[in-house]
Amino acid sequence: MNLSERLNEDMKQAMKSKDKFTLSTIRMVRSTINYSEIELKRTLDDNEVLDILSREIKQRKDALQEFESAGREELAANTKAEIEIIIKYLPAQLSEEEIKVIVQQTIQETGASSKSDMGKVMSALMPKVKGRADGKLVNQAVLQFLQ
C-alpha cells in the first residue's frame, strides 16, 4: 500500500471513529497532495508524497516556534498534535549518530575538505537521507566535519 492509499485508509478510519482532529489533519495533508497532483496533471509517487509530508512538518515546526515564543500554548499544543499525526507517515528518522556516519561517508566519497565544498556534499547527501532526517540537522553535521 503506497502512502496516498494509506492516508485515504486512515482518513476513513478517523471518520468511522469520529476522531475529528486526526481527520482534519489528514484532510489538510491530502488537500496539499491533491493540489500538487492537479498542478502536475498526474498522480504522485511515494517520494513526492514524502516531500510534501516533510514540507508540512517543517511548516508546522516553524509555526510551533512562533506560537511558543508568542505564548499561544493552545495553538502550540494543536500544532504538536498535528506533527505527531503526520510523522507516522514518514520513514523512521535517523539518529544524530547515524547522520554523522552518513555525513562522514559522503565527505569521503566526494573528497570534500573545506566549507567551500559544502554544496557538493549536500547535493550528494540529501538523497541518502531524504525523508529520514531534518535538513537543518544534516547541515549542522556537515558544517561540523568541514571546519
Biotite code that builds the C-alpha atoms (Angstrom):
import biotite.structure as struc

atoms = struc.array([
    struc.Atom([0.000, 0.000, 0.000], chain_id="A", res_id=1, res_name="MET", atom_name="CA", element="C"),
    struc.Atom([1.503, 3.331, -1.016], chain_id="A", res_id=2, res_name="ASN", atom_name="CA", element="C"),
    struc.Atom([1.398, 6.473, 1.112], chain_id="A", res_id=3, res_name="LEU", atom_name="CA", element="C"),
    struc.Atom([-1.597, 8.034, -0.631], chain_id="A", res_id=4, res_name="SER", atom_name="CA", element="C"),
    struc.Atom([-3.636, 4.877, -0.139], chain_id="A", res_id=5, res_name="GLU", atom_name="CA", element="C"),
    struc.Atom([-2.554, 4.679, 3.491], chain_id="A", res_id=6, res_name="ARG", atom_name="CA", element="C"),
    struc.Atom([-3.602, 8.301, 4.065], chain_id="A", res_id=7, res_name="LEU", atom_name="CA", element="C"),
    struc.Atom([-7.000, 7.572, 2.496], chain_id="A", res_id=8, res_name="ASN", atom_name="CA", element="C"),
    struc.Atom([-7.500, 4.460, 4.633], chain_id="A", res_id=9, res_name="GLU", atom_name="CA", element="C"),
    struc.Atom([-6.523, 6.320, 7.808], chain_id="A", res_id=10, res_name="ASP", atom_name="CA", element="C"),
    struc.Atom([-8.864, 9.156, 6.844], chain_id="A", res_id=11, res_name="MET", atom_name="CA", element="C"),
    struc.Atom([-11.734, 6.657, 6.518], chain_id="A", res_id=12, res_name="LYS", atom_name="CA", element="C"),
    struc.Atom([-10.785, 5.128, 9.863], chain_id="A", res_id=13, res_name="GLN", atom_name="CA", element="C"),
    struc.Atom([-10.757, 8.567, 11.514], chain_id="A", res_id=14, res_name="ALA", atom_name="CA", element="C"),
    struc.Atom([-14.237, 9.213, 10.082], chain_id="A", res_id=15, res_name="MET", atom_name="CA", element="C"),
    struc.Atom([-15.533, 5.913, 11.464], chain_id="A", res_id=16, res_name="LYS", atom_name="CA", element="C"),
    struc.Atom([-14.032, 6.533, 14.902], chain_id="A", res_id=17, res_name="SER", atom_name="CA", element="C"),
    struc.Atom([-15.208, 10.163, 14.861], chain_id="A", res_id=18, res_name="LYS", atom_name="CA", element="C"),
    struc.Atom([-11.673, 11.430, 15.542], chain_id="A", res_id=19, res_name="ASP", atom_name="CA", element="C"),
    struc.Atom([-12.199, 14.942, 14.199], chain_id="A", res_id=20, res_name="LYS", atom_name="CA", element="C"),
    struc.Atom([-8.685, 16.227, 14.887], chain_id="A", res_id=21, res_name="PHE", atom_name="CA", element="C"),
    struc.Atom([-6.927, 13.368, 13.066], chain_id="A", res_id=22, res_name="THR", atom_name="CA", element="C"),
    struc.Atom([-9.465, 13.622, 10.269], chain_id="A", res_id=23, res_name="LEU", atom_name="CA", element="C"),
    struc.Atom([-8.890, 17.337, 9.762], chain_id="A", res_id=24, res_name="SER", atom_name="CA", element="C"),
    struc.Atom([-5.097, 16.901, 9.839], chain_id="A", res_id=25, res_name="THR", atom_name="CA", element="C"),
    struc.Atom([-5.154, 14.119, 7.257], chain_id="A", res_id=26, res_name="ILE", atom_name="CA", element="C"),
    struc.Atom([-7.567, 16.130, 5.109], chain_id="A", res_id=27, res_name="ARG", atom_name="CA", element="C"),
    struc.Atom([-5.171, 19.109, 5.144], chain_id="A", res_id=28, res_name="MET", atom_name="CA", element="C"),
    struc.Atom([-2.312, 16.874, 4.009], chain_id="A", res_id=29, res_name="VAL", atom_name="CA", element="C"),
    struc.Atom([-4.485, 15.149, 1.383], chain_id="A", res_id=30, res_name="ARG", atom_name="CA", element="C"),
    struc.Atom([-5.549, 18.568, 0.112], chain_id="A", res_id=31, res_name="SER", atom_name="CA", element="C"),
    struc.Atom([-1.925, 19.578, -0.420], chain_id="A", res_id=32, res_name="THR", atom_name="CA", element="C"),
    struc.Atom([-1.216, 16.295, -2.200], chain_id="A", res_id=33, res_name="ILE", atom_name="CA", element="C"),
    struc.Atom([-4.302, 16.658, -4.402], chain_id="A", res_id=34, res_name="ASN", atom_name="CA", element="C"),
    struc.Atom([-3.349, 20.226, -5.279], chain_id="A", res_id=35, res_name="TYR", atom_name="CA", element="C"),
    struc.Atom([0.105, 19.040, -6.366], chain_id="A", res_id=36, res_name="SER", atom_name="CA", element="C"),
    struc.Atom([-1.434, 16.242, -8.432], chain_id="A", res_id=37, res_name="GLU", atom_name="CA", element="C"),
    struc.Atom([-3.737, 18.694, -10.185], chain_id="A", res_id=38, res_name="ILE", atom_name="CA", element="C"),
    struc.Atom([-0.864, 21.097, -10.795], chain_id="A", res_id=39, res_name="GLU", atom_name="CA", element="C"),
    struc.Atom([1.359, 18.335, -12.238], chain_id="A", res_id=40, res_name="LEU", atom_name="CA", element="C"),
    struc.Atom([-1.573, 16.600, -14.041], chain_id="A", res_id=41, res_name="LYS", atom_name="CA", element="C"),
    struc.Atom([-0.529, 13.176, -12.726], chain_id="A", res_id=42, res_name="ARG", atom_name="CA", element="C"),
    struc.Atom([-0.582, 11.113, -9.557], chain_id="A", res_id=43, res_name="THR", atom_name="CA", element="C"),
    struc.Atom([2.372, 11.485, -7.217], chain_id="A", res_id=44, res_name="LEU", atom_name="CA", element="C"),
    struc.Atom([4.710, 8.637, -6.328], chain_id="A", res_id=45, res_name="ASP", atom_name="CA", element="C"),
    struc.Atom([5.741, 7.868, -2.747], chain_id="A", res_id=46, res_name="ASP", atom_name="CA", element="C"),
    struc.Atom([8.898, 10.011, -2.917], chain_id="A", res_id=47, res_name="ASN", atom_name="CA", element="C"),
    struc.Atom([6.891, 13.067, -3.963], chain_id="A", res_id=48, res_name="GLU", atom_name="CA", element="C"),
    struc.Atom([4.333, 12.405, -1.215], chain_id="A", res_id=49, res_name="VAL", atom_name="CA", element="C"),
    struc.Atom([7.232, 12.116, 1.251], chain_id="A", res_id=50, res_name="LEU", atom_name="CA", element="C"),
    struc.Atom([8.483, 15.514, 0.086], chain_id="A", res_id=51, res_name="ASP", atom_name="CA", element="C"),
    struc.Atom([5.059, 17.004, 0.752], chain_id="A", res_id=52, res_name="ILE", atom_name="CA", element="C"),
    struc.Atom([4.825, 15.370, 4.187], chain_id="A", res_id=53, res_name="LEU", atom_name="CA", element="C"),
    struc.Atom([8.297, 16.647, 5.090], chain_id="A", res_id=54, res_name="SER", atom_name="CA", element="C"),
    struc.Atom([7.343, 20.136, 3.941], chain_id="A", res_id=55, res_name="ARG", atom_name="CA", element="C"),
    struc.Atom([4.131, 20.022, 6.005], chain_id="A", res_id=56, res_name="GLU", atom_name="CA", element="C"),
    struc.Atom([6.080, 19.007, 9.118], chain_id="A", res_id=57, res_name="ILE", atom_name="CA", element="C"),
    struc.Atom([8.655, 21.745, 8.532], chain_id="A", res_id=58, res_name="LYS", atom_name="CA", element="C"),
    struc.Atom([5.892, 24.359, 8.199], chain_id="A", res_id=59, res_name="GLN", atom_name="CA", element="C"),
    struc.Atom([4.283, 23.157, 11.404], chain_id="A", res_id=60, res_name="ARG", atom_name="CA", element="C"),
    struc.Atom([7.596, 23.173, 13.295], chain_id="A", res_id=61, res_name="LYS", atom_name="CA", element="C"),
    struc.Atom([8.180, 26.762, 12.195], chain_id="A", res_id=62, res_name="ASP", atom_name="CA", element="C"),
    struc.Atom([4.659, 27.696, 13.298], chain_id="A", res_id=63, res_name="ALA", atom_name="CA", element="C"),
    struc.Atom([5.200, 25.872, 16.589], chain_id="A", res_id=64, res_name="LEU", atom_name="CA", element="C"),
    struc.Atom([8.246, 28.014, 17.364], chain_id="A", res_id=65, res_name="GLN", atom_name="CA", element="C"),
    struc.Atom([6.250, 31.157, 16.625], chain_id="A", res_id=66, res_name="GLU", atom_name="CA", element="C"),
    struc.Atom([3.332, 30.033, 18.805], chain_id="A", res_id=67, res_name="PHE", atom_name="CA", element="C"),
    struc.Atom([5.611, 29.154, 21.700], chain_id="A", res_id=68, res_name="GLU", atom_name="CA", element="C"),
    struc.Atom([7.501, 32.441, 21.519], chain_id="A", res_id=69, res_name="SER", atom_name="CA", element="C"),
    struc.Atom([4.198, 34.329, 21.439], chain_id="A", res_id=70, res_name="ALA", atom_name="CA", element="C"),
    struc.Atom([2.843, 32.388, 24.434], chain_id="A", res_id=71, res_name="GLY", atom_name="CA", element="C"),
    struc.Atom([-0.004, 30.795, 22.442], chain_id="A", res_id=72, res_name="ARG", atom_name="CA", element="C"),
    struc.Atom([0.008, 27.450, 24.264], chain_id="A", res_id=73, res_name="GLU", atom_name="CA", element="C"),
    struc.Atom([-3.310, 26.176, 22.847], chain_id="A", res_id=74, res_name="GLU", atom_name="CA", element="C"),
    struc.Atom([-2.155, 26.702, 19.257], chain_id="A", res_id=75, res_name="LEU", atom_name="CA", element="C"),
    struc.Atom([1.229, 25.192, 20.107], chain_id="A", res_id=76, res_name="ALA", atom_name="CA", element="C"),
    struc.Atom([-0.445, 22.078, 21.541], chain_id="A", res_id=77, res_name="ALA", atom_name="CA", element="C"),
    struc.Atom([-2.608, 21.673, 18.412], chain_id="A", res_id=78, res_name="ASN", atom_name="CA", element="C"),
    struc.Atom([0.421, 22.077, 16.159], chain_id="A", res_id=79, res_name="THR", atom_name="CA", element="C"),
    struc.Atom([2.391, 19.493, 18.162], chain_id="A", res_id=80, res_name="LYS", atom_name="CA", element="C"),
    struc.Atom([-0.502, 17.056, 17.798], chain_id="A", res_id=81, res_name="ALA", atom_name="CA", element="C"),
    struc.Atom([-0.621, 17.650, 14.021], chain_id="A", res_id=82, res_name="GLU", atom_name="CA", element="C"),
    struc.Atom([3.132, 16.981, 13.792], chain_id="A", res_id=83, res_name="ILE", atom_name="CA", element="C"),
    struc.Atom([2.677, 13.712, 15.713], chain_id="A", res_id=84, res_name="GLU", atom_name="CA", element="C"),
    struc.Atom([-0.018, 12.580, 13.268], chain_id="A", res_id=85, res_name="ILE", atom_name="CA", element="C"),
    struc.Atom([1.987, 13.444, 10.139], chain_id="A", res_id=86, res_name="ILE", atom_name="CA", element="C"),
    struc.Atom([5.229, 11.896, 11.451], chain_id="A", res_id=87, res_name="ILE", atom_name="CA", element="C"),
    struc.Atom([3.526, 8.480, 11.448], chain_id="A", res_id=88, res_name="LYS", atom_name="CA", element="C"),
    struc.Atom([3.651, 8.528, 7.644], chain_id="A", res_id=89, res_name="TYR", atom_name="CA", element="C"),
    struc.Atom([7.374, 9.274, 7.364], chain_id="A", res_id=90, res_name="LEU", atom_name="CA", element="C"),
    struc.Atom([10.038, 6.560, 7.438], chain_id="A", res_id=91, res_name="PRO", atom_name="CA", element="C"),
    struc.Atom([11.885, 6.049, 10.722], chain_id="A", res_id=92, res_name="ALA", atom_name="CA", element="C"),
    struc.Atom([14.035, 9.088, 11.466], chain_id="A", res_id=93, res_name="GLN", atom_name="CA", element="C"),
    struc.Atom([17.808, 8.724, 11.653], chain_id="A", res_id=94, res_name="LEU", atom_name="CA", element="C"),
    struc.Atom([19.584, 9.384, 14.935], chain_id="A", res_id=95, res_name="SER", atom_name="CA", element="C"),
    struc.Atom([22.309, 12.025, 15.158], chain_id="A", res_id=96, res_name="GLU", atom_name="CA", element="C"),
    struc.Atom([24.984, 9.284, 15.227], chain_id="A", res_id=97, res_name="GLU", atom_name="CA", element="C"),
    struc.Atom([23.573, 7.684, 12.067], chain_id="A", res_id=98, res_name="GLU", atom_name="CA", element="C"),
    struc.Atom([23.502, 11.086, 10.364], chain_id="A", res_id=99, res_name="ILE", atom_name="CA", element="C"),
    struc.Atom([27.143, 11.710, 11.341], chain_id="A", res_id=100, res_name="LYS", atom_name="CA", element="C"),
    struc.Atom([28.215, 8.337, 9.906], chain_id="A", res_id=101, res_name="VAL", atom_name="CA", element="C"),
    struc.Atom([26.435, 9.037, 6.608], chain_id="A", res_id=102, res_name="ILE", atom_name="CA", element="C"),
    struc.Atom([27.929, 12.561, 6.510], chain_id="A", res_id=103, res_name="VAL", atom_name="CA", element="C"),
    struc.Atom([31.451, 11.206, 7.046], chain_id="A", res_id=104, res_name="GLN", atom_name="CA", element="C"),
    struc.Atom([30.987, 8.618, 4.293], chain_id="A", res_id=105, res_name="GLN", atom_name="CA", element="C"),
    struc.Atom([29.663, 11.225, 1.876], chain_id="A", res_id=106, res_name="THR", atom_name="CA", element="C"),
    struc.Atom([32.525, 13.625, 2.637], chain_id="A", res_id=107, res_name="ILE", atom_name="CA", element="C"),
    struc.Atom([34.999, 10.838, 1.878], chain_id="A", res_id=108, res_name="GLN", atom_name="CA", element="C"),
    struc.Atom([33.134, 9.913, -1.331], chain_id="A", res_id=109, res_name="GLU", atom_name="CA", element="C"),
    struc.Atom([33.099, 13.492, -2.593], chain_id="A", res_id=110, res_name="THR", atom_name="CA", element="C"),
    struc.Atom([36.631, 14.312, -1.436], chain_id="A", res_id=111, res_name="GLY", atom_name="CA", element="C"),
    struc.Atom([35.430, 17.476, 0.304], chain_id="A", res_id=112, res_name="ALA", atom_name="CA", element="C"),
    struc.Atom([37.875, 19.243, 2.584], chain_id="A", res_id=113, res_name="SER", atom_name="CA", element="C"),
    struc.Atom([36.535, 22.726, 3.352], chain_id="A", res_id=114, res_name="SER", atom_name="CA", element="C"),
    struc.Atom([33.337, 24.721, 3.734], chain_id="A", res_id=115, res_name="LYS", atom_name="CA", element="C"),
    struc.Atom([33.559, 25.730, 0.081], chain_id="A", res_id=116, res_name="SER", atom_name="CA", element="C"),
    struc.Atom([32.757, 22.086, -0.797], chain_id="A", res_id=117, res_name="ASP", atom_name="CA", element="C"),
    struc.Atom([29.549, 22.158, 1.239], chain_id="A", res_id=118, res_name="MET", atom_name="CA", element="C"),
    struc.Atom([27.231, 22.371, -1.778], chain_id="A", res_id=119, res_name="GLY", atom_name="CA", element="C"),
    struc.Atom([28.852, 19.324, -3.335], chain_id="A", res_id=120, res_name="LYS", atom_name="CA", element="C"),
    struc.Atom([28.489, 17.342, -0.094], chain_id="A", res_id=121, res_name="VAL", atom_name="CA", element="C"),
    struc.Atom([24.873, 18.412, 0.499], chain_id="A", res_id=122, res_name="MET", atom_name="CA", element="C"),
    struc.Atom([23.792, 17.554, -3.058], chain_id="A", res_id=123, res_name="SER", atom_name="CA", element="C"),
    struc.Atom([25.271, 14.065, -2.684], chain_id="A", res_id=124, res_name="ALA", atom_name="CA", element="C"),
    struc.Atom([23.990, 13.637, 0.876], chain_id="A", res_id=125, res_name="LEU", atom_name="CA", element="C"),
    struc.Atom([20.363, 14.750, 0.753], chain_id="A", res_id=126, res_name="MET", atom_name="CA", element="C"),
    struc.Atom([19.104, 11.915, -1.495], chain_id="A", res_id=127, res_name="PRO", atom_name="CA", element="C"),
    struc.Atom([20.582, 9.431, 1.014], chain_id="A", res_id=128, res_name="LYS", atom_name="CA", element="C"),
    struc.Atom([18.671, 10.884, 3.976], chain_id="A", res_id=129, res_name="VAL", atom_name="CA", element="C"),
    struc.Atom([15.535, 12.078, 2.175], chain_id="A", res_id=130, res_name="LYS", atom_name="CA", element="C"),
    struc.Atom([12.540, 11.934, 4.489], chain_id="A", res_id=131, res_name="GLY", atom_name="CA", element="C"),
    struc.Atom([14.591, 10.333, 7.250], chain_id="A", res_id=132, res_name="ARG", atom_name="CA", element="C"),
    struc.Atom([16.436, 13.364, 8.623], chain_id="A", res_id=133, res_name="ALA", atom_name="CA", element="C"),
    struc.Atom([15.800, 17.062, 9.120], chain_id="A", res_id=134, res_name="ASP", atom_name="CA", element="C"),
    struc.Atom([17.777, 19.212, 6.689], chain_id="A", res_id=135, res_name="GLY", atom_name="CA", element="C"),
    struc.Atom([18.949, 21.518, 9.497], chain_id="A", res_id=136, res_name="LYS", atom_name="CA", element="C"),
    struc.Atom([20.489, 18.599, 11.419], chain_id="A", res_id=137, res_name="LEU", atom_name="CA", element="C"),
    struc.Atom([22.217, 17.348, 8.284], chain_id="A", res_id=138, res_name="VAL", atom_name="CA", element="C"),
    struc.Atom([23.518, 20.844, 7.522], chain_id="A", res_id=139, res_name="ASN", atom_name="CA", element="C"),
    struc.Atom([24.904, 21.225, 11.045], chain_id="A", res_id=140, res_name="GLN", atom_name="CA", element="C"),
    struc.Atom([26.609, 17.827, 10.876], chain_id="A", res_id=141, res_name="ALA", atom_name="CA", element="C"),
    struc.Atom([28.245, 18.706, 7.562], chain_id="A", res_id=142, res_name="VAL", atom_name="CA", element="C"),
    struc.Atom([29.454, 22.046, 8.965], chain_id="A", res_id=143, res_name="LEU", atom_name="CA", element="C"),
    struc.Atom([30.899, 20.213, 11.957], chain_id="A", res_id=144, res_name="GLN", atom_name="CA", element="C"),
    struc.Atom([33.022, 17.945, 9.760], chain_id="A", res_id=145, res_name="PHE", atom_name="CA", element="C"),
    struc.Atom([34.077, 20.588, 7.213], chain_id="A", res_id=146, res_name="LEU", atom_name="CA", element="C"),
    struc.Atom([35.811, 23.004, 9.577], chain_id="A", res_id=147, res_name="GLN", atom_name="CA", element="C"),
])
